[in-house]
Amino acid sequence: MQLTSVVTPFTDDNLQLLSQIGVTHVTIRYPGPGLEKLQSIQKQVTDCGLQIAAIEGYLPIENIKLGNARFDEEIAEMKTLLQNMQAVGIPFVCYNFMAGTDWVRTELKAPERGGALVTGFDVEQAEQAVSLSETTRDQESDPITAEELWTNLERFLRELLPVAEACGVTLAMHPDDPPLDVFMGKARIMNSVECFERLMALSSSPANGICFCQGTFAEMGVDIPATIERLGTHIRYVHFRDIRGTRERFVETFHDNGPTDMFAAVKAYQKIGFTGPIRPDHVPQLVGEEAGEPGYTMLGRLHAFGYLQGLIEAAQKA
């Protein structure tokens, strides 16, 4: 498995810090059009002894999801991105199909162990929900049905999978977070294991993959190790995290402080032969980082990597 991390803020010091603790790969956010931007980031990353595993976040796909007049424009930009990823050797793009919101929370400072701060969600407070993505905060508010989303997703895959496959890039679908049936008037379609099986049935292309976000699948109420085995080799990228609660009401946890059997999860990844990027996600904000980006500060990430490295080593020796 490739120990992979987001880097926030994206500085040489933080890149070096990750390299020092044994991380080998990083995930970057889409920097906008242009090969030169990717080449510049690649040089910064490789100069610190790391590689770029994936692009996720800020992707130009919000109008694709809605199926509006800018669909073709964004498809063209995504095709160019895939070609640019091939040019610099980035093998994964992680995307989602949440229309109009991306991941949302109603609480950004819920207390965890020792007063660390985590995000949470309560469907009864949905009107206060915060979309934690810059690309969705000004999206149109018109409703969209599940059928329309599936149609738009099929168009998206039909256009992009051949290009992705030719470029050696895998499209890894992230589940809806939270995995509700409808949120703020818009249906959600990546909210169950069966929906992911339907996604895989849409195309047998090796470029059609799954980002297995453990926390979001936990929100669905499924058995995590059993679901990893069920989805098997379709899992190409992993977000390693945990929550306490249900899809209607939950809080994030420290990676070692939630209800999921994380050791069993790591053993399940090994059983299916997973060797791709795995990154701790949505870490608690520790003391001194209260002003940081919720879920994406650095100190909690160091703890998460130590825990994950221990689990991987133990599973290898079990």
C-alpha positions as CSV (number, residue, x, y, z in Angstrom):
1,M,0.0,0.0,0.0
2,Q,1.2,3.5,-0.8
3,L,1.1,5.8,2.2
4,T,-0.4,8.9,0.7
5,S,-1.3,12.3,2.2
6,V,-3.0,15.6,1.5
7,V,-0.7,18.5,2.3
8,T,-2.3,21.6,3.9
9,P,-0.9,24.1,3.6
10,F,1.1,22.9,0.6
11,T,4.6,23.9,1.7
12,D,8.1,22.5,1.3
13,D,8.2,22.1,5.1
14,N,5.1,20.0,5.2
15,L,6.2,17.9,2.2
16,Q,9.5,17.2,4.0
17,L,7.7,16.4,7.2
18,L,5.7,13.7,5.4
19,S,8.8,12.3,3.8
20,Q,10.5,12.1,7.2
21,I,7.7,9.9,8.7
22,G,7.6,7.4,5.8
23,V,4.9,8.8,3.5
24,T,5.8,8.2,-0.1
25,H,2.9,9.8,-2.1
26,V,0.7,12.9,-1.9
27,T,-2.7,13.9,-3.2
28,I,-3.1,17.3,-4.8
29,R,-6.1,19.4,-5.6
30,Y,-6.8,20.4,-9.2
31,P,-4.7,23.5,-9.8
32,G,-6.6,24.7,-12.8
33,P,-6.0,24.2,-16.6
34,G,-2.5,24.0,-17.9
35,L,0.3,21.4,-18.0
36,E,2.8,23.9,-16.6
37,K,0.9,24.0,-13.3
38,L,1.1,20.3,-12.8
39,Q,4.8,20.2,-13.8
40,S,5.6,22.9,-11.3
41,I,3.8,21.0,-8.5
42,Q,5.4,17.7,-9.6
43,K,8.9,19.3,-9.3
44,Q,8.1,20.7,-5.8
45,V,6.9,17.2,-4.7
46,T,9.7,15.2,-6.2
47,D,12.3,17.6,-4.9
48,C,11.1,16.5,-1.4
49,G,11.4,12.8,-2.3
50,L,7.7,12.2,-2.8
51,Q,5.4,11.3,-5.8
52,I,2.0,12.5,-6.7
53,A,-0.6,9.7,-6.5
54,A,-3.8,11.4,-7.2
55,I,-5.7,14.6,-8.0
56,E,-8.9,15.2,-6.0
57,G,-10.9,18.2,-5.1
58,Y,-11.8,21.4,-7.1
59,L,-12.3,19.3,-10.3
60,P,-14.2,21.0,-13.1
61,I,-17.2,18.6,-13.0
62,E,-19.9,20.5,-11.1
63,N,-21.8,21.3,-14.3
64,I,-21.3,17.8,-15.6
65,K,-23.2,16.5,-12.5
66,L,-26.0,18.9,-13.1
67,G,-26.1,18.2,-16.9
68,N,-26.5,21.8,-17.8
69,A,-25.2,23.9,-20.8
70,R,-21.6,23.8,-19.6
71,F,-21.4,19.9,-19.6
72,D,-19.4,19.8,-22.9
73,E,-17.0,22.5,-21.7
74,E,-16.2,20.7,-18.5
75,I,-15.8,17.4,-20.3
76,A,-13.2,19.0,-22.6
77,E,-11.3,20.3,-19.6
78,M,-11.4,16.9,-17.9
79,K,-10.1,15.2,-21.1
80,T,-7.2,17.7,-21.2
81,L,-6.5,17.1,-17.5
82,L,-6.3,13.3,-18.1
83,Q,-3.8,13.9,-20.9
84,N,-1.8,16.2,-18.7
85,M,-1.8,13.6,-15.9
86,Q,-0.4,11.1,-18.3
87,A,2.4,13.6,-19.2
88,V,3.5,14.0,-15.6
89,G,2.7,10.4,-14.4
90,I,-0.2,10.9,-12.0
91,P,-2.3,7.6,-12.0
92,F,-5.5,8.5,-10.1
93,V,-8.2,11.1,-10.1
94,C,-10.7,10.9,-7.3
95,Y,-14.1,12.4,-8.0
96,N,-17.6,12.4,-6.6
97,F,-21.1,12.8,-8.0
98,M,-22.7,15.0,-5.2
99,A,-24.6,17.6,-7.1
100,G,-24.4,21.1,-5.7
101,T,-22.7,20.5,-2.3
102,D,-19.7,18.2,-2.2
103,W,-19.1,16.9,1.4
104,V,-21.1,18.8,4.0
105,R,-21.1,19.1,7.8
106,T,-23.3,21.0,10.3
107,E,-20.6,21.1,13.0
108,L,-17.0,22.0,12.5
109,K,-15.8,22.0,16.1
110,A,-17.3,18.9,17.8
111,P,-15.1,17.8,20.8
112,E,-13.2,14.5,20.5
113,R,-10.6,13.0,22.8
114,G,-8.7,15.6,24.9
115,G,-10.7,18.4,23.4
116,A,-9.5,17.9,19.9
117,L,-11.9,19.2,17.3
118,V,-13.7,17.2,14.7
119,T,-16.5,17.7,12.2
120,G,-20.0,16.3,12.6
121,F,-23.4,16.2,10.8
122,D,-27.0,16.3,12.0
123,V,-29.7,16.0,9.4
124,E,-32.1,18.0,11.6
125,Q,-29.7,21.0,11.3
126,A,-29.3,20.6,7.5
127,E,-30.2,24.2,6.8
128,Q,-27.0,25.1,8.6
129,A,-24.9,22.7,6.6
130,V,-21.5,23.9,5.4
131,S,-20.3,22.6,2.0
132,L,-16.5,22.1,2.5
133,S,-15.6,22.7,-1.1
134,E,-14.9,26.0,-2.8
135,T,-16.2,24.7,-6.1
136,T,-19.8,24.1,-4.9
137,R,-20.7,27.1,-2.7
138,D,-22.3,29.1,-5.6
139,Q,-24.0,26.2,-7.4
140,E,-27.5,26.5,-8.7
141,S,-30.2,25.3,-6.3
142,D,-32.6,23.6,-8.7
143,P,-33.6,20.1,-7.7
144,I,-32.2,17.1,-9.5
145,T,-33.5,13.5,-9.5
146,A,-31.6,10.3,-9.1
147,E,-32.5,9.3,-12.7
148,E,-31.1,12.5,-14.0
149,L,-27.9,12.0,-12.0
150,W,-27.4,8.4,-13.3
151,T,-28.0,9.7,-16.9
152,N,-25.3,12.4,-16.4
153,L,-22.9,9.9,-14.8
154,E,-23.3,7.5,-17.7
155,R,-22.6,10.4,-20.1
156,F,-19.5,11.4,-18.0
157,L,-18.2,7.8,-18.1
158,R,-18.9,7.3,-21.7
159,E,-16.9,10.4,-22.6
160,L,-14.0,10.0,-20.1
161,L,-13.3,6.4,-19.6
162,P,-11.8,5.7,-23.0
163,V,-9.5,8.8,-22.6
164,A,-8.6,7.8,-19.0
165,E,-7.8,4.2,-20.1
166,A,-5.6,5.4,-23.0
167,C,-3.8,7.8,-20.6
168,G,-3.3,5.1,-17.9
169,V,-5.4,7.0,-15.4
170,T,-8.0,5.5,-13.1
171,L,-11.2,7.4,-12.2
172,A,-12.0,6.5,-8.6
173,M,-15.5,7.4,-7.4
174,H,-15.9,8.7,-3.9
175,P,-19.2,8.0,-2.1
176,D,-21.7,10.7,-1.1
177,D,-20.9,12.3,2.3
178,P,-23.3,12.0,4.0
179,P,-24.8,9.2,2.0
180,L,-28.4,10.4,2.2
181,D,-31.1,9.7,-0.4
182,V,-31.7,13.4,-1.0
183,F,-30.0,16.5,0.4
184,M,-31.1,20.1,0.0
185,G,-33.5,19.2,-2.9
186,K,-30.9,17.1,-4.8
187,A,-30.9,13.4,-5.0
188,R,-27.7,11.4,-4.1
189,I,-26.8,8.2,-6.0
190,M,-23.5,7.0,-4.5
191,N,-25.0,6.2,-1.2
192,S,-25.0,2.4,-0.9
193,V,-22.9,-0.6,-1.7
194,E,-25.5,-1.6,-4.3
195,C,-25.0,1.8,-6.1
196,F,-21.3,1.2,-6.3
197,E,-22.0,-2.2,-7.8
198,R,-24.2,-0.5,-10.3
199,L,-21.4,1.9,-11.1
200,M,-19.0,-0.9,-11.8
201,A,-21.6,-2.6,-14.0
202,L,-21.8,0.5,-16.2
203,S,-18.3,-0.2,-17.6
204,S,-15.7,-3.0,-17.3
205,S,-13.0,-0.5,-18.2
206,P,-10.0,-0.8,-15.9
207,A,-10.1,3.0,-15.6
208,N,-13.5,2.7,-13.7
209,G,-12.7,2.3,-10.0
210,I,-13.8,3.0,-6.5
211,C,-12.4,5.3,-3.8
212,F,-13.3,3.4,-0.7
213,C,-13.9,6.1,1.9
214,Q,-14.2,4.1,5.1
215,G,-15.9,6.8,7.0
216,T,-18.6,7.3,4.5
217,F,-19.2,3.6,4.1
218,A,-19.4,3.5,7.9
219,E,-22.1,6.2,7.7
220,M,-24.0,3.7,5.5
221,G,-24.0,1.2,8.4
222,V,-22.2,-1.5,6.6
223,D,-19.6,-4.0,7.9
224,I,-16.3,-2.4,6.7
225,P,-14.1,-5.4,6.3
226,A,-16.9,-7.4,4.7
227,T,-17.6,-4.6,2.3
228,I,-14.0,-4.3,1.3
229,E,-14.0,-7.9,0.3
230,R,-17.3,-7.5,-1.5
231,L,-16.1,-4.7,-3.7
232,G,-12.7,-6.3,-4.0
233,T,-10.4,-5.3,-6.8
234,H,-12.7,-2.5,-7.9
235,I,-11.2,-0.6,-4.9
236,R,-8.3,1.4,-6.3
237,Y,-7.9,4.2,-3.7
238,V,-8.6,4.4,0.0
239,H,-9.6,7.1,2.4
240,F,-8.8,5.7,5.8
241,R,-11.0,7.2,8.6
242,D,-13.8,6.5,10.9
243,I,-17.0,8.0,12.3
244,R,-19.4,7.4,15.2
245,G,-23.1,7.4,14.4
246,T,-25.3,7.0,11.4
247,R,-25.8,8.7,8.1
248,E,-28.3,11.1,9.7
249,R,-26.2,12.0,12.7
250,F,-22.5,11.3,13.2
251,V,-19.2,12.8,14.3
252,E,-15.7,12.1,13.1
253,T,-13.3,10.2,15.4
254,F,-9.6,9.8,15.8
255,H,-8.5,6.8,13.7
256,D,-7.9,4.7,16.8
257,N,-11.0,5.9,18.6
258,G,-14.0,4.8,16.5
259,P,-16.2,1.7,16.3
260,T,-14.7,0.2,13.2
261,D,-12.2,-2.7,13.5
262,M,-9.4,-0.9,11.7
263,F,-7.0,-3.9,11.9
264,A,-9.6,-6.1,10.3
265,A,-10.0,-3.4,7.6
266,V,-6.3,-3.4,6.8
267,K,-6.3,-7.2,6.7
268,A,-9.2,-7.1,4.2
269,Y,-7.3,-4.7,2.0
270,Q,-4.4,-7.1,2.0
271,K,-6.7,-10.0,1.3
272,I,-8.1,-8.4,-1.9
273,G,-4.5,-7.5,-3.0
274,F,-4.9,-3.8,-2.7
275,T,-1.6,-2.0,-3.3
276,G,-2.8,1.5,-4.3
277,P,-2.8,4.8,-2.4
278,I,-4.2,4.8,1.1
279,R,-4.5,8.1,3.0
280,P,-5.7,9.1,6.4
281,D,-8.7,11.4,6.0
282,H,-10.5,14.0,8.1
283,V,-8.1,14.2,11.0
284,P,-9.0,15.9,14.3
285,Q,-7.6,19.4,14.8
286,L,-5.2,19.3,17.7
287,V,-4.2,22.1,20.1
288,G,-2.8,25.1,18.3
289,E,-4.5,24.2,15.0
290,E,-8.0,25.5,15.8
291,A,-7.8,28.0,12.9
292,G,-6.8,25.4,10.3
293,E,-8.9,23.9,7.6
294,P,-11.5,21.5,9.2
295,G,-10.4,17.9,8.7
296,Y,-7.2,18.8,6.9
297,T,-4.7,20.0,9.5
298,M,-1.3,18.3,9.9
299,L,-0.6,17.3,13.5
300,G,-3.5,14.8,13.6
301,R,-2.3,13.4,10.3
302,L,1.1,12.4,11.9
303,H,-0.7,10.4,14.6
304,A,-2.9,8.8,12.0
305,F,0.1,7.7,9.9
306,G,1.8,6.2,12.9
307,Y,-1.3,4.2,13.7
308,L,-1.8,3.1,10.1
309,Q,1.8,2.0,9.7
310,G,1.5,-0.1,12.8
311,L,-1.7,-1.7,11.5
312,I,-0.1,-2.5,8.2
313,E,3.0,-4.0,9.8
314,A,1.0,-6.1,12.2
315,A,-1.3,-7.4,9.4
316,Q,1.8,-8.4,7.3
317,K,3.1,-10.4,10.2
318,A,-0.2,-11.9,11.3
